[in-house]
């Protein structure tokens, strides 16, 4: 029920925004304007839905954001690991 209310509220706000745009700009209220605004609102809802999903998944996984110094420290460790395992040093056995 709550989802249906949010959908109706969103549709009402989209309709009011479209009507306001038509009135302010003086455009003709034809199907192309409605189609333009429908695409805009669908894109906006998709973006906001992605943000909500991303935040929910981050909370569920218990992830934390890294500071720039932590990120630099981790990338420096990765670079050192690449030097010891890769470049110029073949640690894989060829006789297997």
DASUL-V17956 format. One record per backbone hydrogen bond with DSSP energy under -1.0 kcal/mol. CO is the residue of the C=O (numbers start at 1). NH is the residue of the N-H. Records with the same first field share a line. If there is no record, write none. Layout:
CO = NH / NH
This chain:
1 = 5
2 = 6
3 = 7
4 = 8
5 = 9
6 = 10
7 = 11
8 = 12
9 = 13
10 = 14
11 = 15
12 = 16
13 = 17
14 = 18
15 = 19
16 = 20
17 = 21
18 = 22
19 = 23
20 = 24
21 = 25
22 = 26
28 = 30
30 = 34
31 = 35
32 = 36
33 = 37
34 = 38
35 = 39
36 = 40
37 = 41
38 = 42
39 = 43
40 = 44
41 = 45
42 = 46
43 = 47
44 = 48
45 = 49
46 = 50
47 = 51
48 = 52
49 = 53
50 = 54
51 = 55
52 = 56
53 = 57
54 = 58
55 = 59
56 = 60
57 = 61
58 = 62 / 63
67 = 71
68 = 72
69 = 73
70 = 74
71 = 75
72 = 76
73 = 77
74 = 78
75 = 79
76 = 80
77 = 81
78 = 82
79 = 83
80 = 84
81 = 85
82 = 86
86 = 89
